[in-house]
Amino acid sequence: MSRLGWPEYALDNGTQPAARPSAPAGRAVAALGDVPRVERLPVRETLANRHILLVGVTGFIAKVWLVDLLENVPNIRKITLLVRRNRNTSAQRRFEKIIEESPAFDTLQARHGRQLGAFLKEKVEVVEGDVSQPGLGLDAATQDRLAKSLDL
């Protein structure tokens, strides 16, 4: 400090404790206004017979979420996956490699065995696109088709 020409006490007023103050007892940490509380969220019932679009499936969280949906929401109608093409690898092939290589899909492999491909073909559709592009990088025909059938 002295080499910089500052007095030894110069930074004393600039320090603050890192501990957060505790929340008042009985109150939520984040005020959410007058939104009513949901006592029960019936995920299976809400997603039954729905067609959903899932992005980011090449990442860990979305892989786990996809497997969870396929295992625990048996009445889901369809899951469309938006997957970006790599230079030499199509979106479909990227998804197939994920199925082959990711441990997240081991439980589905164990449950369906040789029928896993047929199960996935019935429940999952892969479309080639890119979330960073306008219209998700989808061609007009795919955009139109999904706009008519997607629920979420």
Residue pairs with C-beta under 8 A, 6 or more apart in sequence:
1 7
1 8
1 10
1 11
2 8
23 29
43 73
44 72
44 73
44 75
47 69
47 73
47 75
47 76
47 152
48 73
48 75
48 76
49 75
49 76
49 77
50 76
50 77
50 151
50 152
51 77
51 78
51 79
51 80
51 149
51 150
51 151
51 152
52 69
52 76
52 78
52 79
52 80
52 150
52 151
52 152
53 79
53 80
53 81
53 82
53 146
53 150
53 152
54 62
54 65
54 66
54 69
54 79
54 80
54 81
54 82
55 62
55 81
55 82
55 131
55 136
56 62
56 131
57 63
57 66
57 81
57 82
57 83
57 95
57 98
58 83
58 84
58 94
58 98
60 104
63 98
63 102
63 104
63 105
64 104
66 79
66 81
66 104
66 124
67 104
67 105
67 107
67 108
69 76
69 79
70 76
70 79
70 108
70 119
70 120
70 123
70 124
71 107
71 108
71 111
76 123
78 123
78 124
78 125
78 149
79 123
79 124
79 125
80 124
80 125
80 126
80 127
80 146
80 150
81 95
81 124
81 125
81 126
81 127
82 127
82 129
82 130
82 131
82 136
82 138
83 91
83 92
83 94
83 95
83 126
83 127
83 128
83 129
84 91
84 94
84 128
84 129
84 130
84 131
84 137
85 91
85 94
85 128
86 94
89 97
90 128
91 126
91 127
91 128
91 129
92 126
92 128
95 124
95 126
98 105
99 105
99 116
99 120
108 116
108 119
109 116
112 119
127 138
127 142
127 146
128 137
128 138
129 136
129 137
129 138
129 142
130 136
130 137
131 137
135 143
136 143
138 146
